[in-house]
Amino acid sequence: MAFLIPRRAALTAAALLALASGCGDGTSRGTPDRDKPSATPAAPARRGFTLLATGDLLIHASVIRQARADAGGDGYDFRPMLAADEELVSSADVAICHMETVYGGDGGPYTGYPSFQSPPQIARAARDLGYDSCSTASNHTLDAGAEGVTRTLDAMDRAGLRHAGSARSAREARARTVLTAGGAEVVQLAYTYGTNGIPVPDGKPWLVNRIDPERIVRDARAARRAGADVVVVSLHWGTEWQEAPDAFQRRVARALTASSTGGRRDIDVLIGTHAHVPQPYEKVNGVWVVYGMGDQLAGVMPDPRGQLSSAARFTFTPPARPGAAWTVSKAEFIPHLVDNDPIRVVNLPRALERKPGDPRYTEALAAVRKTVLARGADRDGLTMGR
């Protein structure tokens, strides 16, 4: 089986070996530390890099119908819906999406809300757009049980799309999701607040990662000890339809951003999903926290704010001396909207360059901007990108 190497962020040697072998339990997210090759290649020259994160890919029934129509009735093609973000995503050195839903089998059945099973072609569309990795821990991770997790991660592997947050085995759950950019080793961790009351099957606690600050800190420290220069934590959390971060989000954010080892923070950035609406960005204990980006792709929502989202882009600068922390030298948000009939993602700053003064786009951009900056992120240097 052939696997694609990300166009911008090459996988580590250990991860490539795991992907190429296809042996054991099917792990593709990286190799446990004990399986690392003994030879260490020369460290590449270090430079700054950009990390892009976007909101939930929420595959409602209407999105499935649109993908069917865009494929001409033969299969499912999600690429036209996402096409407006191709330049944004592909130009980032590391691009992370959030795969909200699990996949159905080849040929279906495929379902939307409330229990999702999406066409696996969404994985290929995300990879073709330029995403390197996606978080897969969400309240819908267990919608189709352990089989749904397996189908989803298998399809993502076939597409060459990395993943963090769910696993097919205990061994895979212990592995790290590693990407490299600018000579830095970037590790993604992902967790969810819950699974909509669906119990985790007995004997399979590793199927999905749950938010536990102590566990997240342990995982981040383990990643750092194993060589991570930048640790990114994806969190599926918050109160649906609430723009302000809730008490749980604020408490967890404070705990995670306050954690450090030897004077160096254990976590470098937090990126949030789940609330269906954009939420603020904020610097907490010197660490950027994106409480919620909203839905990057979704069907028509009961609240028009559910059509709005932001993408987060952080530029990391290498340290002046070995072992010191990489720093965020530039933080940006990019407002988005989902158009309907047909369903299409809209990068609002770019759309307004083509249609200056379009009232719908202007109002949507202003609404996203107001929410994103509601906790004073602009005073800490957050700017609007395109």
Secondary structure, 3 states (H helix, E strand, C coil): CCCCCCCCCCCCHHHHHHHHHCCCCCCCCCCCHHHCCCCCCCCCCCCCEEEEEEEEECCCHHHHHHHHHHCCCCCCCCHHHHHHHHHHHHCCCEEEEEECCCECCCCCCCECCCCCEECCHHHHHHHHHCCCEEECCCCCCCCCHHHHHHHHHHHHHHHCCEEECECCCHHHHHCCEEEEECCEEEEEEEEECCCCCCCCCCCCHHHECECCHHHHHHHHHHHHHCCCCEEEEEEECCCCCCCCCCHHHHHHHHHHHHCEECCEECCCEEEEECCCCCCCEEEECCEEEECCCEEEECCCCCCHHHHEEEEEEEEEECCCCCCCCCEEEEEEEEEEEEECCCCEEEEHHHHHHHCCCCHHHHHHHHHHHHHHCCCCHHHHCCEECC
